[in-house]
Amino acid sequence: MKKLINDVCAVVPDMLDGLAALNPNLSLLQGSTIVVRADAEAVAARGEVALISGGGSGHEPAHGGYVGHGMLSAAVAGEVFTSPSTDAVLDAIRAVAGPAGVLLIVKNYTGDRFNFGLAAEIARAEGIPTEMVIVADDVALTASGDHAGRRGLAGTVLVHKIAGAAAAAGRPLGEVARIARQVAASLGTMGVALTPCTVPAAGKPGFELADGEIEWGLGIHGEPGVERGAMEPAKAIVARLLAKITNDLALQSGERVALLVNNLGGTPSSELNVVAGSALRNLAERGIKVERAWAGTFLSALEMAGVSLTLLRVDDERLGWLDAVARTSAWPGLSGRVAQVSVRPAPQTPERASGATLAHDATLRRVIEAVCACLLKAEPTLTEMDQRVGDGDLGISLSRGARAVLHELDTYPTEATPGAVLRSMSATLRRVVGGTSGPLYAVMLLRSAAALEQSDGATATQWAAAFGAGVEGLMELGGAKPGDRTMVDALKPAADALRSALAGATEIGAALQAAVNAASDGAAQTASMHPRRGRSSYVGERALGHVDPGAHAVTLWLAAIRDAWVK
């Protein structure tokens, strides 16, 4: 287990210390794990209803991240995945309660219900007006005798938001509680996990998933879900989640909803946006109007990779509460309004006069196809090599470029010159391949194209000169030189060897072999070089003993050129 913690016994207080230090509008109750609004006394004096939520920790930013104007007055944090004690909840009630009373918003877990419920009883006995709302938005579980009822999931945050806005507007306790209960009854949430999570004190995951498996309908405490299945594309996962939620809520075409796309903890933002886009499209196809939508980490399960989707029926009143100002650490600043995606036309690439197509130059076409085939075949090898010393994207980047070139090959004009083909290839690579590989290969092809631009049916010597010019252009843009442990350590010796061999009247096949040999020797030497450029420079001495993947790629495509040219 690897966790960024100081002590497994101090995770919660350490976490709350950091939260409060980052937000001057929060305070901690002494000797407790309770977060309160710094202005709680003033809020109570104004006659506003106080809202309290909480539960076990490990669900951050819930619930401390929602303490602030327009949402919660206090959050009670238990140990990780453990309900807080009755006395802790009671301390929070006493700390923030005013004449208007307190509303407890509780996720439907046995420990939470018992401890918050008992605290509410004691508070009422002390004369504090107290109401409690249970949130049970999990549609994966039925309310049969086989379960302790549906669990409270990410939809709880929307109850915080709407009830908090009503309280901030001065609504009395009974009305705020009624609004919260109606919202809770209009919610549906279901999640899917790609990985389990690990409670710090336990030291191991609560369950195991194979690489190709996902867990449907899981809770937020590391417990298994209701079903296990095979990994599917995001849109298929989204469709199944939404089908379950819409069926449970009996949502019909034409109805209005708010959508919450919740990161369970370990899902990258890129994947979260893919899920959000898929969900919006799916609901549009169903005729369901998404009035507000948010994607982010709202209520997590530690580092679990996965998502949950929440739908809330809305009307104009609820939209008003959702749009009301909230000043908390975690509620998103964006309005949540769903935009029609705006797509502007891209600038047009200046067209060059077209002449014959590449089909008229059989040798050049054969060479290009051979290079592309070689890079596609080498993708797994290059990816594995790059994962050892870099970011692991080299194989994917080069194969992406190869596929794009093959796709556009028949559209490349030659204008009776090979230089035009290289220029077109350069444009393809700079458009399709990002990272460092794309611009470096693009500039090499562009410089080579310029050297060949005026030649008709270039000779081997002219090709060698163009190759050398391309390598120089690459070195200028990238700033690398031989000895820096980059692709230049293969390219520069190869270009020099090719030019030297042809200057000595060596036959083209033998000259290309000399270039391949020089590239191979240069690539092999990178294993003993200290990296000074590229991603390998970030790993330092750990790169030693491994051949630079970019240099190795050069040897592969040079060998492909050799084989195709002399056929």
Secondary structure as GFF3:
##gff-version 3
##sequence-region A 1 567
A	DSSP	alpha_helix	11	21	.	.	.	ID=ss1
A	DSSP	beta_strand	26	28	.	.	.	ID=ss2
A	DSSP	beta_strand	34	37	.	.	.	ID=ss3
A	DSSP	alpha_helix	40	45	.	.	.	ID=ss4
A	DSSP	beta_strand	50	57	.	.	.	ID=ss5
A	DSSP	three_ten_helix	64	66	.	.	.	ID=ss6
A	DSSP	beta_strand	74	80	.	.	.	ID=ss7
A	DSSP	alpha_helix	86	96	.	.	.	ID=ss8
A	DSSP	beta_strand	102	107	.	.	.	ID=ss9
A	DSSP	alpha_helix	110	125	.	.	.	ID=ss10
A	DSSP	beta_strand	130	135	.	.	.	ID=ss11
A	DSSP	alpha_helix	155	168	.	.	.	ID=ss12
A	DSSP	alpha_helix	173	185	.	.	.	ID=ss13
A	DSSP	beta_strand	187	193	.	.	.	ID=ss14
A	DSSP	beta_strand	213	216	.	.	.	ID=ss15
A	DSSP	beta_strand	227	230	.	.	.	ID=ss16
A	DSSP	alpha_helix	234	249	.	.	.	ID=ss17
A	DSSP	beta_strand	256	263	.	.	.	ID=ss18
A	DSSP	alpha_helix	269	285	.	.	.	ID=ss19
A	DSSP	beta_strand	289	296	.	.	.	ID=ss20
A	DSSP	beta_strand	306	313	.	.	.	ID=ss21
A	DSSP	alpha_helix	316	323	.	.	.	ID=ss22
A	DSSP	three_ten_helix	358	360	.	.	.	ID=ss23
A	DSSP	alpha_helix	362	389	.	.	.	ID=ss24
A	DSSP	alpha_helix	394	408	.	.	.	ID=ss25
A	DSSP	three_ten_helix	409	411	.	.	.	ID=ss26
A	DSSP	alpha_helix	418	432	.	.	.	ID=ss27
A	DSSP	alpha_helix	437	452	.	.	.	ID=ss28
A	DSSP	alpha_helix	460	478	.	.	.	ID=ss29
A	DSSP	alpha_helix	488	503	.	.	.	ID=ss30
A	DSSP	alpha_helix	508	525	.	.	.	ID=ss31
A	DSSP	three_ten_helix	526	528	.	.	.	ID=ss32
A	DSSP	alpha_helix	536	539	.	.	.	ID=ss33
A	DSSP	three_ten_helix	540	543	.	.	.	ID=ss34
A	DSSP	alpha_helix	549	565	.	.	.	ID=ss35
###
